[in-house]
Amino acid sequence: MFHHIHPYPPYIPETARKLIVGTLPPPRFTTGELKIDDVDFCYGSRDGQLWKILDKIFRLDLKFETTAEAIAQREHFLKSRGIGVCDMVASAKRQKVDASDIGMRDVELRDLVAILQQNPKIDTLLFTGGNSKNGPEYFFRRNLKEYNLSLKLISNTVPRIHQFQLPTNERIIRTVSLIAPSGAANRAVGSLKAYKKMKAEFPEKTTIDFRVEQYKPFF
């Protein structure tokens, strides 16, 4: 069994009011065997689309390479926009060494509720995926149960929006379940009525363009 350990601690600048919440990077980030166009940072996989989406939204002119400059660009963006990153999974075991969420076993979670209580400015969680098994929202719901808390549905339109109240005060946290920024989620995007409508009107647009429009209001 491969022990898939998250290589990065939570990245939460003092300015953070929002947290991007995923699961964990591909196994090669744990072993340090990065590819030439990976970035050694949160969501740095060359196969992921989050930074490509943010690059389009904010016109960041990001570098996609294994360099200190590429890391610095991302850190500067997150600090300047008040955004942090805190994935749910600290570690997991895998029979097959791949990046699939469903393949994770013996998952150890980060206590995101405790992290929120330690960071009083944060009011929004941006899940990079919905409530499918082993996704970030799925694991966060498990974390909430440890505190006898649950999510209250605010909007059932994709991206679904929930909220909950922290146990130590009256602070309300909003959660937004974005469509995952991965190639594996493209089939789900393709089945959405909104995507089909966009393609009918603008045939040249892609699944990344669709995510750009979905992500923009929340970033």
C-alpha positions, 0 to 999 in steps of 0.5 A: 500500500502506498502511503499518500502524505500531503506534502504541504501544510495549510497555506493561510495568509493573514489576509485570508477570508476565503479558503480553497479546500480540496483533498490532496495533490497527486502521489508524485508530489509526495515522492518529490518526482515532479514533472517539468511543468508541475509547480511545487505548490498547492494545486501545482499539478500540470494536469490540474486546471485551478491555476489555469482558471484563475489565470484566465479570471485575473489575467495573472500571466502565471508560469507553469514550471517547476521554479521558485518564480512560479511559486512566488507568483501564486503566493503573491496572488493568494496574499493579495486576494485574501485567499488560503488553501487548506485541503481536507486530507492529511494522508491516505493509503492507496492500493493503486498509486494514482490521484483518484479520490475514490481510491483513498483508504484509511484516510486521516483528515485535517480538522478544518473546523479547528483551523477555522476557529484559529483564523477568525477572518475566514468566512467562505470555504471554496470546495473543489468538488461536490459531495461525491464520496471522498471529495472535499465536501464529503470529508468536511461533512464528516469533520462537522459531525465530530462537532455535532454540526451540519451544513444548511442548504442555501442554494441547490443550483450548481455550484451548491451553497451551504452554511454552518455556524462555528461552535465557539461563537456565532460566526457563520461560514459559507461553503461553495461546492465548485465543479472540480478543476480536473480533467476527470470532472469534464464529463460532469461539466458536459452533462450540465444544461448550462454548459450545453447552452453555452456550447450552443451559443459559443461552440468555441468555448471549452470546459475551462471557459465554463469553469471560469464563468462559474468560479469568477463570482466566488473568487 
